[in-house]
Amino acid sequence: MVNVKIIGESISEEEKNAYIQRGIEKYGEENLEGIDIEIDGEYVNLHYHIKNVPFQRIRRITGYLVGTLDRFNDAKRDEVENRVKHMTVKEWN
């Protein structure tokens, strides 16, 4: 269930449902928590509230894009452990 807050003038149920549908299409029904609909004369400002989506870090390690090393075999783990790590510009100063 998407929470809808209407600020300003009232709108029809059909228009409200159209804004909800737009949010579902854009963010997915499982991610959309609510919508603030602000009516300002002929203008409508929409503010969608979406759930926090967990972020997974992806790195390029020894030629592979990986999030974790848990699927690497012993040889690849050794390669990661023994690779040359380059200094950044900040580390030079």
N, C-alpha and C positions, 0 to 999 in steps of 0.2 A: 504494500500500500504506500503510495507516494503522498507525502504531506504537502498540501498546497496552501500558501498564504497569499491572499490578494490584498494589495495595498492601493488605496485610491478608489476609483470608481468600480462598480460591479461589472462583471462580464458574464456572458452566457455560458451555460454548462458545455455547450459544443466548443466554444473557443477555449475554455479551460482544458477540456479533454485533448484538444489539438496541441496545446503547449505541453501537456504531459506526454503525448505520443512523440512529439519532437525530441523531448529529453530522453525518452526510452530508446529511440532510434539512434541518438547521438552517443549516449553513455551506457546503454544496456539496462534492462529492467532490474537486474540484480545489483547494479551500482548506484542507481538513482534513489536518493532518500527523500528529497523534497524539492519544491520549487517556490520561490518568491516571485510573484507577478505584480509588478508595480505599473499602474496605469497612470500616465501623465498626458492627458488630453488625447491626441492622436498617436502618441508614442507608448510603447510597451517595453519595459525593461524586465528581462528575465534573469534570475539568479538561480542556477541549479546547484543543489547540495548533493554531492556524490560521496560515496563511502571511500575511506582510505584504502588504496590498493597497495599491498605489500610490494616493496621494491627489491628486486634481486640483482645484485651486482654481477655483471658479466665482464670477464677479462680475457684478453688474448694471451694464452700461455703456451709456449712452445708450439705455436702454429695452430692452436685450437681455441675456439671460443667456449669458455667454461664458466660456470658459476661457482662450483666447488671442485675439489680434487678427489672426491670420494670414488669416482668411476675410473680414475687413472690406475694403471697397473704399476708394479714396483719400478720398472724401467722409466716410465714417464714421471713418476714421483721423484726419482733420483735426478732426472733431467731438470725438473723444476728446482730442486734443491741446489743443484750445482750451476745454474745459469748465472751469467754475468748481469748484475743489476747496474744500470747506468745512473749517473748522478743527474739531478735536475739543476737548472740554472741557479736556484736558491742555494743549493748545496755547494756550488762553486765559490760563492761569495763568503 
